[in-house]
Amino acid sequence: MLLRSLNLELDFKVEVDEMQSFVEKKANQRWLWQAIDHYTGEVLAYVLGSRTDEMFLNSFDWVC
């Protein structure tokens, strides 16, 4: 069996968007964070939570 090494170069571009909503009253804010493939529009990941730097960095560290 002959195995060959493949050198693949992927053109990968991710956009991260956020959308605000609230539960019952505006004081109960929730944020939907989405990582989206720029070329296909496919949602790669999403998180529902607060709007803080810590929330973003912990959830999408693989994007940065």
C-alpha positions as CSV (number, residue, x, y, z in Angstrom):
1,M,0.0,0.0,0.0
2,L,1.4,3.4,-1.0
3,L,0.5,6.4,1.1
4,R,1.1,10.0,-0.1
5,S,1.2,13.1,1.9
6,L,-1.4,15.7,0.9
7,N,-0.7,19.4,1.2
8,L,-4.1,21.1,1.4
9,E,-4.5,24.8,1.5
10,L,-8.0,25.8,2.7
11,D,-9.5,29.2,2.0
12,F,-11.6,29.5,5.2
13,K,-13.2,32.7,6.3
14,V,-15.5,33.0,9.3
15,E,-17.8,35.9,10.3
16,V,-19.1,36.3,13.8
17,D,-22.3,38.1,14.2
18,E,-24.5,38.9,17.3
19,M,-28.2,39.5,17.8
20,Q,-29.9,40.9,20.8
21,S,-33.2,39.8,22.3
22,F,-34.8,39.7,25.7
23,V,-36.9,37.5,27.9
24,E,-40.1,39.0,29.4
25,K,-38.5,42.4,29.9
26,K,-35.6,44.4,28.5
27,A,-33.6,44.0,31.7
28,N,-33.3,40.2,30.9
29,Q,-31.1,40.6,27.8
30,R,-29.8,37.6,25.9
31,W,-27.4,37.6,23.0
32,L,-27.1,35.1,20.2
33,W,-23.6,34.8,18.9
34,Q,-23.1,33.0,15.5
35,A,-20.0,31.9,13.7
36,I,-20.9,31.8,9.9
37,D,-18.9,30.5,7.0
38,H,-18.4,33.6,4.8
39,Y,-18.6,31.7,1.5
40,T,-21.5,29.3,2.1
41,G,-23.5,31.1,4.8
42,E,-23.5,27.9,6.9
43,V,-23.8,28.4,10.6
44,L,-20.7,26.8,12.1
45,A,-21.4,27.4,15.8
46,Y,-23.8,29.4,18.0
47,V,-24.0,30.4,21.6
48,L,-26.8,32.1,23.6
49,G,-25.5,34.1,26.5
50,S,-24.4,37.5,27.7
51,R,-22.6,40.2,25.7
52,T,-19.2,40.2,27.3
53,D,-15.6,39.8,25.9
54,E,-15.2,36.8,28.2
55,M,-18.3,35.1,26.7
56,F,-17.0,35.7,23.1
57,L,-13.5,34.6,23.8
58,N,-14.4,31.4,25.7
59,S,-17.0,30.4,23.0
60,F,-15.2,31.3,19.8
61,D,-11.4,31.0,20.6
62,W,-11.1,28.6,17.7
63,V,-12.1,31.4,15.3
64,C,-9.4,33.9,16.4
